């Protein structure tokens, strides 16, 4: 299956702008690096889980796949889901995956547009 690269690019706009903003303001690239490393790890876990499914081995728990998406690996998960046709039909999995993606979008929107005020008010 082809990866919808344009859709991924649209989803990456806020995180990339935030990473550039953090670099400009604080001289740090750790957010961008974290997304890249977490995405690579997540992509590997999806590949390995698909491989395990094909040969009948023990599977990687869905909670582990979601964890790596949550810590920034959702771009790698998005690509792997499309490339391997893995976890694309299970609605409960997709629901949680898209909640994670939306959470990242909201976090960066809050950071960039609202100066983190909304998240800070929610966290107390």
N, CA, C and O atoms as a GROMACS GRO file, in nm:
protein
  496
    1UNK      N    1   0.085  -0.118   0.000
    1UNK     CA    2   0.000   0.000   0.000
    1UNK      C    3   0.089   0.124   0.000
    1UNK      O    4   0.194   0.127   0.065
    2UNK      N    5   0.047   0.223  -0.072
    2UNK     CA    6   0.124   0.347  -0.080
    2UNK      C    7   0.103   0.430   0.047
    2UNK      O    8  -0.006   0.434   0.104
    3UNK      N    9   0.208   0.495   0.087
    3UNK     CA   10   0.200   0.585   0.202
    3UNK      C   11   0.144   0.719   0.154
    3UNK      O   12   0.194   0.775   0.057
    4UNK      N   13   0.040   0.770   0.220
    4UNK     CA   14  -0.013   0.902   0.182
    4UNK      C   15   0.079   1.013   0.236
    4UNK      O   16   0.054   1.072   0.341
    5UNK      N   17   0.186   1.038   0.162
    5UNK     CA   18   0.291   1.130   0.206
    5UNK      C   19   0.239   1.271   0.228
    5UNK      O   20   0.282   1.340   0.321
    6UNK      N   21   0.146   1.315   0.144
    6UNK     CA   22   0.093   1.450   0.161
    6UNK      C   23   0.020   1.464   0.294
    6UNK      O   24   0.035   1.564   0.364
    7UNK      N   25  -0.059   1.363   0.330
    7UNK     CA   26  -0.130   1.365   0.458
    7UNK      C   27  -0.030   1.367   0.574
    7UNK      O   28  -0.049   1.440   0.671
    8UNK      N   29   0.076   1.287   0.562
    8UNK     CA   30   0.178   1.286   0.667
    8UNK      C   31   0.245   1.424   0.677
    8UNK      O   32   0.267   1.474   0.786
    9UNK      N   33   0.276   1.482   0.563
    9UNK     CA   34   0.339   1.614   0.563
    9UNK      C   35   0.250   1.717   0.632
    9UNK      O   36   0.299   1.800   0.709
   10UNK      N   37   0.120   1.712   0.606
   10UNK     CA   38   0.027   1.804   0.672
   10UNK      C   39   0.028   1.783   0.824
   10UNK      O   40   0.025   1.879   0.901
   11UNK      N   41   0.032   1.657   0.865
   11UNK     CA   42   0.034   1.627   1.009
   11UNK      C   43   0.165   1.668   1.075
   11UNK      O   44   0.170   1.689   1.196
   12UNK      N   45   0.271   1.679   0.996
   12UNK     CA   46   0.402   1.714   1.052
   12UNK      C   47   0.428   1.865   1.056
   12UNK      O   48   0.530   1.908   1.109
   13UNK      N   49   0.337   1.943   1.000
   13UNK     CA   50   0.361   2.088   0.995
   13UNK      C   51   0.380   2.146   1.134
   13UNK      O   52   0.480   2.213   1.159
   14UNK      N   53   0.286   2.123   1.225
   14UNK     CA   54   0.298   2.181   1.360
   14UNK      C   55   0.422   2.130   1.434
   14UNK      O   56   0.496   2.211   1.490
   15UNK      N   57   0.447   1.998   1.438
   15UNK     CA   58   0.569   1.952   1.507
   15UNK      C   59   0.697   2.010   1.446
   15UNK      O   60   0.790   2.042   1.520
   16UNK      N   61   0.704   2.023   1.314
   16UNK     CA   62   0.824   2.078   1.252
   16UNK      C   63   0.841   2.226   1.283
   16UNK      O   64   0.951   2.272   1.312
   17UNK      N   65   0.732   2.300   1.277
   17UNK     CA   66   0.740   2.443   1.313
   17UNK      C   67   0.781   2.458   1.458
   17UNK      O   68   0.861   2.545   1.492
   18UNK      N   69   0.725   2.373   1.544
   18UNK     CA   70   0.761   2.379   1.687
   18UNK      C   71   0.909   2.346   1.707
   18UNK      O   72   0.977   2.413   1.784
   19UNK      N   73   0.958   2.245   1.638
   19UNK     CA   74   1.099   2.209   1.650
   19UNK      C   75   1.188   2.323   1.603
   19UNK      O   76   1.290   2.352   1.666
   20UNK      N   77   1.152   2.388   1.494
   20UNK     CA   78   1.229   2.502   1.445
   20UNK      C   79   1.221   2.619   1.542
   20UNK      O   80   1.320   2.690   1.565
   21UNK      N   81   1.103   2.640   1.599
   21UNK     CA   82   1.087   2.746   1.698
   21UNK      C   83   1.173   2.721   1.822
   21UNK      O   84   1.238   2.813   1.874
   22UNK      N   85   1.173   2.598   1.868
   22UNK     CA   86   1.257   2.564   1.984
   22UNK      C   87   1.405   2.580   1.952
   22UNK      O   88   1.483   2.622   2.037
   23UNK      N   89   1.443   2.547   1.830
   23UNK     CA   90   1.582   2.564   1.791
   23UNK      C   91   1.618   2.713   1.785
   23UNK      O   92   1.724   2.754   1.832
   24UNK      N   93   1.528   2.792   1.725
   24UNK     CA   94   1.552   2.937   1.715
   24UNK      C   95   1.559   3.002   1.853
   24UNK      O   96   1.648   3.083   1.879
   25UNK      N   97   1.466   2.966   1.941
   25UNK     CA   98   1.457   3.032   2.071
   25UNK      C   99   1.555   2.978   2.174
   25UNK      O  100   1.605   3.054   2.257
   26UNK      N  101   1.584   2.848   2.169
   26UNK     CA  102   1.665   2.786   2.273
   26UNK      C  103   1.788   2.712   2.222
   26UNK      O  104   1.868   2.661   2.301
   27UNK      N  105   1.804   2.706   2.091
   27UNK     CA  106   1.920   2.639   2.034
   27UNK      C  107   1.921   2.489   2.054
   27UNK      O  108   2.027   2.427   2.056
   28UNK      N  109   1.803   2.430   2.068
   28UNK     CA  110   1.796   2.287   2.094
   28UNK      C  111   1.726   2.213   1.980
   28UNK      O  112   1.629   2.262   1.922
   29UNK      N  113   1.777   2.097   1.950
   29UNK     CA  114   1.716   2.012   1.848
   29UNK      C  115   1.664   1.881   1.907
   29UNK      O  116   1.630   1.789   1.832
   30UNK      N  117   1.656   1.873   2.039
   30UNK     CA  118   1.621   1.745   2.100
   30UNK      C  119   1.480   1.699   2.065
   30UNK      O  120   1.456   1.579   2.056
   31UNK      N  121   1.386   1.792   2.046
   31UNK     CA  122   1.249   1.753   2.009
   31UNK      C  123   1.249   1.686   1.872
   31UNK      O  124   1.190   1.580   1.854
   32UNK      N  125   1.315   1.749   1.777
   32UNK     CA  126   1.323   1.691   1.643
   32UNK      C  127   1.392   1.555   1.647
   32UNK      O  128   1.347   1.460   1.584
   33UNK      N  129   1.501   1.546   1.721
   33UNK     CA  130   1.573   1.419   1.734
   33UNK      C  131   1.486   1.313   1.801
   33UNK      O  132   1.489   1.197   1.762
   34UNK      N  133   1.410   1.353   1.902
   34UNK     CA  134   1.323   1.258   1.971
   34UNK      C  135   1.217   1.203   1.878
   34UNK      O  136   1.189   1.083   1.880
   35UNK      N  137   1.158   1.289   1.795
   35UNK     CA  138   1.059   1.242   1.698
   35UNK      C  139   1.122   1.144   1.599
   35UNK      O  140   1.061   1.041   1.566
   36UNK      N  141   1.241   1.175   1.552
   36UNK     CA  142   1.307   1.088   1.454
   36UNK      C  143   1.342   0.953   1.515
   36UNK      O  144   1.314   0.849   1.456
   37UNK      N  145   1.402   0.954   1.634
   37UNK     CA  146   1.442   0.829   1.700
   37UNK      C  147   1.318   0.747   1.738
   37UNK      O  148   1.313   0.626   1.712
   38UNK      N  149   1.218   0.812   1.798
   38UNK     CA  150   1.096   0.740   1.837
   38UNK      C  151   1.024   0.684   1.714
   38UNK      O  152   0.969   0.574   1.720
   39UNK      N  153   1.025   0.758   1.605
   39UNK     CA  154   0.961   0.710   1.483
   39UNK      C  155   1.034   0.588   1.426
   39UNK      O  156   0.970   0.493   1.379
   40UNK      N  157   1.166   0.591   1.430
   40UNK     CA  158   1.243   0.477   1.381
   40UNK      C  159   1.217   0.353   1.466
   40UNK      O  160   1.199   0.243   1.414
   41UNK      N  161   1.215   0.370   1.597
   41UNK     CA  162   1.187   0.258   1.688
   41UNK      C  163   1.046   0.205   1.665
   41UNK      O  164   1.024   0.084   1.659
   42UNK      N  165   0.950   0.296   1.653
   42UNK     CA  166   0.811   0.257   1.632
   42UNK      C  167   0.794   0.183   1.500
   42UNK      O  168   0.726   0.080   1.493
   43UNK      N  169   0.857   0.234   1.396
   43UNK     CA  170   0.852   0.169   1.265
   43UNK      C  171   0.906   0.026   1.276
   43UNK      O  172   0.846  -0.068   1.224
   44UNK      N  173   1.018   0.012   1.345
   44UNK     CA  174   1.076  -0.122   1.364
   44UNK      C  175   0.978  -0.213   1.436
   44UNK      O  176   0.960  -0.328   1.394
   45UNK      N  177   0.914  -0.167   1.544
   45UNK     CA  178   0.821  -0.251   1.619
   45UNK      C  179   0.700  -0.293   1.534
   45UNK      O  180   0.654  -0.406   1.544
   46UNK      N  181   0.650  -0.203   1.450
   46UNK     CA  182   0.541  -0.240   1.360
   46UNK      C  183   0.587  -0.348   1.262
   46UNK      O  184   0.518  -0.446   1.240
   47UNK      N  185   0.705  -0.327   1.205
   47UNK     CA  186   0.760  -0.426   1.111
   47UNK      C  187   0.774  -0.562   1.180
   47UNK      O  188   0.735  -0.665   1.126
   48UNK      N  189   0.831  -0.559   1.301
   48UNK     CA  190   0.854  -0.684   1.374
   48UNK      C  191   0.722  -0.750   1.412
   48UNK      O  192   0.709  -0.872   1.404
   49UNK      N  193   0.624  -0.672   1.453
   49UNK     CA  194   0.494  -0.729   1.490
   49UNK      C  195   0.427  -0.791   1.367
   49UNK      O  196   0.368  -0.899   1.377
   50UNK      N  197   0.436  -0.726   1.252
   50UNK     CA  198   0.379  -0.782   1.130
   50UNK      C  199   0.450  -0.913   1.094
   50UNK      O  200   0.387  -1.010   1.054
   51UNK      N  201   0.583  -0.913   1.107
   51UNK     CA  202   0.660  -1.034   1.079
   51UNK      C  203   0.617  -1.147   1.173
   51UNK      O  204   0.598  -1.260   1.129
   52UNK      N  205   0.604  -1.116   1.302
   52UNK     CA  206   0.561  -1.216   1.400
   52UNK      C  207   0.422  -1.270   1.369
   52UNK      O  208   0.395  -1.389   1.384
   53UNK      N  209   0.334  -1.181   1.325
   53UNK     CA  210   0.197  -1.224   1.291
   53UNK      C  211   0.199  -1.324   1.176
   53UNK      O  212   0.124  -1.421   1.175
   54UNK      N  213   0.286  -1.300   1.079
   54UNK     CA  214   0.293  -1.388   0.962
   54UNK      C  215   0.345  -1.528   0.996
   54UNK      O  216   0.302  -1.627   0.936
   55UNK      N  217   0.437  -1.536   1.093
   55UNK     CA  218   0.499  -1.666   1.125
   55UNK      C  219   0.439  -1.729   1.251
   55UNK      O  220   0.484  -1.836   1.293
   56UNK      N  221   0.340  -1.666   1.309
   56UNK     CA  222   0.271  -1.725   1.424
   56UNK      C  223   0.346  -1.716   1.556
   56UNK      O  224   0.324  -1.798   1.645
   57UNK      N  225   0.433  -1.618   1.570
   57UNK     CA  226   0.506  -1.598   1.696
   57UNK      C  227   0.426  -1.509   1.789
   57UNK      O  228   0.324  -1.452   1.751
   58UNK      N  229   0.476  -1.498   1.915
   58UNK     CA  230   0.416  -1.406   2.011
   58UNK      C  231   0.424  -1.264   1.955
   58UNK      O  232   0.525  -1.225   1.897
   59UNK      N  233   0.316  -1.189   1.974
   59UNK     CA  234   0.305  -1.055   1.917
   59UNK      C  235   0.350  -0.949   2.016
   59UNK      O  236   0.357  -0.972   2.136
   60UNK      N  237   0.381  -0.833   1.961
   60UNK     CA  238   0.414  -0.717   2.042
   60UNK      C  239   0.282  -0.659   2.093
   60UNK      O  240   0.191  -0.636   2.014
   61UNK      N  241   0.269  -0.636   2.224
   61UNK     CA  242   0.144  -0.582   2.276
   61UNK      C  243   0.109  -0.446   2.213
   61UNK      O  244   0.196  -0.363   2.189
   62UNK      N  245  -0.020  -0.428   2.188
   62UNK     CA  246  -0.065  -0.302   2.130
   62UNK      C  247  -0.028  -0.183   2.218
   62UNK      O  248   0.000  -0.074   2.168
   63UNK      N  249  -0.029  -0.204   2.348
   63UNK     CA  250   0.008  -0.095   2.440
   63UNK      C  251   0.151  -0.047   2.414
   63UNK      O  252   0.180   0.072   2.427
   64UNK      N  253   0.240  -0.138   2.376
   64UNK     CA  254   0.378  -0.098   2.344
   64UNK      C  255   0.381  -0.014   2.216
   64UNK      O  256   0.453   0.085   2.209
   65UNK      N  257   0.304  -0.056   2.117
   65UNK     CA  258   0.299   0.022   1.993
   65UNK      C  259   0.243   0.161   2.019
   65UNK      O  260   0.293   0.260   1.966
   66UNK      N  261   0.139   0.169   2.102
   66UNK     CA  262   0.081   0.300   2.136
   66UNK      C  263   0.178   0.384   2.219
   66UNK      O  264   0.188   0.505   2.199
   67UNK      N  265   0.250   0.321   2.310
   67UNK     CA  266   0.347   0.395   2.391
   67UNK      C  267   0.448   0.466   2.301
   67UNK      O  268   0.475   0.585   2.318
   68UNK      N  269   0.504   0.392   2.205
   68UNK     CA  270   0.606   0.451   2.118
   68UNK      C  271   0.547   0.559   2.029
   68UNK      O  272   0.616   0.656   1.994
   69UNK      N  273   0.421   0.545   1.991
   69UNK     CA  274   0.355   0.652   1.916
   69UNK      C  275   0.339   0.775   2.004
   69UNK      O  276   0.360   0.887   1.960
   70UNK      N  277   0.302   0.753   2.128
   70UNK     CA  278   0.279   0.862   2.222
   70UNK      C  279   0.405   0.942   2.250
   70UNK      O  280   0.398   1.065   2.261
   71UNK      N  281   0.519   0.876   2.261
   71UNK     CA  282   0.643   0.949   2.292
   71UNK      C  283   0.704   1.017   2.170
   71UNK      O  284   0.815   1.069   2.176
   72UNK      N  285   0.631   1.016   2.060
   72UNK     CA  286   0.676   1.088   1.941
   72UNK      C  287   0.692   1.003   1.817
   72UNK      O  288   0.729   1.054   1.712
   73UNK      N  289   0.666   0.875   1.828
   73UNK     CA  290   0.685   0.786   1.715
   73UNK      C  291   0.566   0.772   1.623
   73UNK      O  292   0.565   0.685   1.536
   74UNK      N  293   0.465   0.857   1.641
   74UNK     CA  294   0.346   0.843   1.557
   74UNK      C  295   0.376   0.860   1.408
   74UNK      O  296   0.309   0.795   1.327
   75UNK      N  297   0.473   0.944   1.365
   75UNK     CA  298   0.500   0.947   1.220
   75UNK      C  299   0.552   0.812   1.168
   75UNK      O  300   0.511   0.768   1.061
   76UNK      N  301   0.640   0.748   1.245
   76UNK     CA  302   0.688   0.616   1.206
   76UNK      C  303   0.576   0.514   1.205
   76UNK      O  304   0.573   0.426   1.119
   77UNK      N  305   0.485   0.524   1.301
   77UNK     CA  306   0.370   0.434   1.306
   77UNK      C  307   0.280   0.456   1.185
   77UNK      O  308   0.233   0.360   1.124
   78UNK      N  309   0.258   0.581   1.151
   78UNK     CA  310   0.174   0.614   1.036
   78UNK      C  311   0.231   0.552   0.908
   78UNK      O  312   0.158   0.491   0.830
   79UNK      N  313   0.360   0.568   0.888
   79UNK     CA  314   0.424   0.512   0.768
   79UNK      C  315   0.417   0.360   0.771
   79UNK      O  316   0.380   0.298   0.671
   80UNK      N  317   0.451   0.300   0.885
   80UNK     CA  318   0.452   0.153   0.894
   80UNK      C  319   0.312   0.095   0.874
   80UNK      O  320   0.297  -0.007   0.808
   81UNK      N  321   0.212   0.159   0.930
   81UNK     CA  322   0.075   0.109   0.913
   81UNK      C  323   0.040   0.101   0.765
   81UNK      O  324  -0.020   0.004   0.720
   82UNK      N  325   0.078   0.203   0.691
   82UNK     CA  326   0.046   0.206   0.549
   82UNK      C  327   0.133   0.108   0.469
   82UNK      O  328   0.083   0.035   0.384
   83UNK      N  329   0.262   0.109   0.496
   83UNK     CA  330   0.352   0.024   0.420
   83UNK      C  331   0.325  -0.125   0.441
   83UNK      O  332   0.328  -0.203   0.346
   84UNK      N  333   0.298  -0.163   0.565
   84UNK     CA  334   0.283  -0.305   0.596
   84UNK      C  335   0.136  -0.349   0.604
   84UNK      O  336   0.106  -0.466   0.628
   85UNK      N  337   0.044  -0.252   0.583
   85UNK     CA  338  -0.098  -0.281   0.602
   85UNK      C  339  -0.121  -0.346   0.738
   85UNK      O  340  -0.185  -0.451   0.750
   86UNK      N  341  -0.066  -0.283   0.838
   86UNK     CA  342  -0.068  -0.340   0.972
   86UNK      C  343  -0.146  -0.251   1.068
   86UNK      O  344  -0.117  -0.132   1.079
   87UNK      N  345  -0.243  -0.309   1.135
   87UNK     CA  346  -0.326  -0.240   1.234
   87UNK      C  347  -0.413  -0.132   1.171
   87UNK      O  348  -0.455  -0.038   1.240
   88UNK      N  349  -0.442  -0.144   1.043
   88UNK     CA  350  -0.522  -0.041   0.975
   88UNK      C  351  -0.671  -0.069   0.981
   88UNK      O  352  -0.752   0.022   0.962
   89UNK      N  353  -0.709  -0.192   1.007
   89UNK     CA  354  -0.851  -0.229   1.007
   89UNK      C  355  -0.911  -0.238   1.147
   89UNK      O  356  -1.034  -0.233   1.162
   90UNK      N  357  -0.828  -0.250   1.248
   90UNK     CA  358  -0.879  -0.266   1.384
   90UNK      C  359  -0.919  -0.129   1.439
   90UNK      O  360  -0.834  -0.045   1.469
   91UNK      N  361  -1.050  -0.106   1.451
   91UNK     CA  362  -1.101   0.026   1.486
   91UNK      C  363  -1.056   0.074   1.622
   91UNK      O  364  -1.024   0.192   1.638
   92UNK      N  365  -1.052  -0.014   1.722
   92UNK     CA  366  -1.010   0.030   1.855
   92UNK      C  367  -0.864   0.076   1.853
   92UNK      O  368  -0.827   0.171   1.921
   93UNK      N  369  -0.782   0.008   1.775
   93UNK     CA  370  -0.642   0.047   1.764
   93UNK      C  371  -0.630   0.180   1.691
   93UNK      O  372  -0.556   0.268   1.735
   94UNK      N  373  -0.702   0.194   1.580
   94UNK     CA  374  -0.698   0.318   1.504
   94UNK      C  375  -0.751   0.436   1.585
   94UNK      O  376  -0.698   0.547   1.576
   95UNK      N  377  -0.854   0.412   1.662
   95UNK     CA  378  -0.910   0.518   1.748
   95UNK      C  379  -0.803   0.571   1.843
   95UNK      O  380  -0.784   0.692   1.854
   96UNK      N  381  -0.733   0.481   1.911
   96UNK     CA  382  -0.629   0.522   2.005
   96UNK      C  383  -0.512   0.589   1.931
   96UNK      O  384  -0.459   0.690   1.977
   97UNK      N  385  -0.475   0.534   1.818
   97UNK     CA  386  -0.365   0.593   1.740
   97UNK      C  387  -0.398   0.738   1.702
   97UNK      O  388  -0.315   0.827   1.719
   98UNK      N  389  -0.519   0.760   1.651
   98UNK     CA  390  -0.554   0.895   1.609
   98UNK      C  391  -0.574   0.990   1.727
   98UNK      O  392  -0.552   1.110   1.714
   99UNK      N  393  -0.614   0.938   1.842
   99UNK     CA  394  -0.616   1.022   1.963
   99UNK      C  395  -0.475   1.071   1.997
   99UNK      O  396  -0.456   1.186   2.037
  100UNK      N  397  -0.378   0.983   1.982
  100UNK     CA  398  -0.239   1.020   2.009
  100UNK      C  399  -0.193   1.128   1.911
  100UNK      O  400  -0.130   1.226   1.951
  101UNK      N  401  -0.224   1.109   1.782
  101UNK     CA  402  -0.185   1.208   1.682
  101UNK      C  403  -0.251   1.343   1.712
  101UNK      O  404  -0.186   1.447   1.705
  102UNK      N  405  -0.379   1.340   1.746
  102UNK     CA  406  -0.451   1.464   1.778
  102UNK      C  407  -0.391   1.530   1.903
  102UNK      O  408  -0.379   1.652   1.908
  103UNK      N  409  -0.354   1.449   2.002
  103UNK     CA  410  -0.293   1.504   2.123
  103UNK      C  411  -0.164   1.578   2.089
  103UNK      O  412  -0.137   1.685   2.143
  104UNK      N  413  -0.083   1.520   2.001
  104UNK     CA  414   0.041   1.588   1.960
  104UNK      C  415   0.009   1.718   1.886
  104UNK      O  416   0.074   1.821   1.909
  105UNK      N  417  -0.091   1.715   1.799
  105UNK     CA  418  -0.128   1.836   1.726
  105UNK      C  419  -0.176   1.945   1.822
  105UNK      O  420  -0.136   2.061   1.810
  106UNK      N  421  -0.261   1.907   1.916
  106UNK     CA  422  -0.312   2.005   2.014
  106UNK      C  423  -0.201   2.061   2.101
  106UNK      O  424  -0.198   2.180   2.130
  107UNK      N  425  -0.109   1.974   2.142
  107UNK     CA  426   0.003   2.020   2.225
  107UNK      C  427   0.085   2.125   2.151
  107UNK      O  428   0.119   2.229   2.208
  108UNK      N  429   0.118   2.098   2.025
  108UNK     CA  430   0.200   2.194   1.950
  108UNK      C  431   0.122   2.319   1.912
  108UNK      O  432   0.179   2.428   1.907
  109UNK      N  433  -0.006   2.304   1.885
  109UNK     CA  434  -0.089   2.422   1.860
  109UNK      C  435  -0.090   2.511   1.983
  109UNK      O  436  -0.072   2.633   1.974
  110UNK      N  437  -0.110   2.450   2.099
  110UNK     CA  438  -0.110   2.524   2.224
  110UNK      C  439   0.025   2.592   2.246
  110UNK      O  440   0.030   2.709   2.284
  111UNK      N  441   0.132   2.521   2.222
  111UNK     CA  442   0.268   2.575   2.244
  111UNK      C  443   0.295   2.693   2.151
  111UNK      O  444   0.346   2.796   2.194
  112UNK      N  445   0.260   2.677   2.025
  112UNK     CA  446   0.294   2.778   1.924
  112UNK      C  447   0.198   2.897   1.923
  112UNK      O  448   0.242   3.011   1.907
  113UNK      N  449   0.070   2.872   1.939
  113UNK     CA  450  -0.031   2.977   1.923
  113UNK      C  451  -0.074   3.037   2.057
  113UNK      O  452  -0.094   3.158   2.068
  114UNK      N  453  -0.089   2.952   2.157
  114UNK     CA  454  -0.141   2.998   2.286
  114UNK      C  455  -0.033   3.008   2.394
  114UNK      O  456  -0.064   3.028   2.511
  115UNK      N  457   0.093   2.995   2.355
  115UNK     CA  458   0.207   3.001   2.448
  115UNK      C  459   0.195   2.902   2.563
  115UNK      O  460   0.243   2.928   2.673
  116UNK      N  461   0.132   2.790   2.538
  116UNK     CA  462   0.120   2.685   2.639
  116UNK      C  463   0.019   2.713   2.748
  116UNK      O  464   0.012   2.639   2.846
  117UNK      N  465  -0.059   2.817   2.732
  117UNK     CA  466  -0.154   2.856   2.837
  117UNK      C  467  -0.265   2.754   2.858
  117UNK      O  468  -0.305   2.728   2.972
  118UNK      N  469  -0.316   2.697   2.750
  118UNK     CA  470  -0.426   2.601   2.764
  118UNK      C  471  -0.378   2.476   2.837
  118UNK      O  472  -0.444   2.431   2.931
  119UNK      N  473  -0.267   2.421   2.797
  119UNK     CA  474  -0.215   2.300   2.861
  119UNK      C  475  -0.182   2.326   3.008
  119UNK      O  476  -0.210   2.243   3.094
  120UNK      N  477  -0.125   2.440   3.036
  120UNK     CA  478  -0.092   2.472   3.176
  120UNK      C  479  -0.219   2.489   3.259
  120UNK      O  480  -0.220   2.450   3.376
  121UNK      N  481  -0.324   2.544   3.203
  121UNK     CA  482  -0.449   2.558   3.278
  121UNK      C  483  -0.513   2.422   3.302
  121UNK      O  484  -0.575   2.400   3.406
  122UNK      N  485  -0.499   2.330   3.207
  122UNK     CA  486  -0.554   2.195   3.224
  122UNK      C  487  -0.474   2.118   3.330
  122UNK      O  488  -0.532   2.047   3.412
  123UNK      N  489  -0.342   2.134   3.327
  123UNK     CA  490  -0.257   2.061   3.423
  123UNK      C  491  -0.261   2.120   3.563
  123UNK      O  492  -0.218   2.057   3.660
  124UNK      N  493  -0.313   2.241   3.572
  124UNK     CA  494  -0.333   2.298   3.704
  124UNK      C  495  -0.225   2.389   3.749
  124UNK      O  496  -0.231   2.443   3.859
   0.00000   0.00000   0.00000
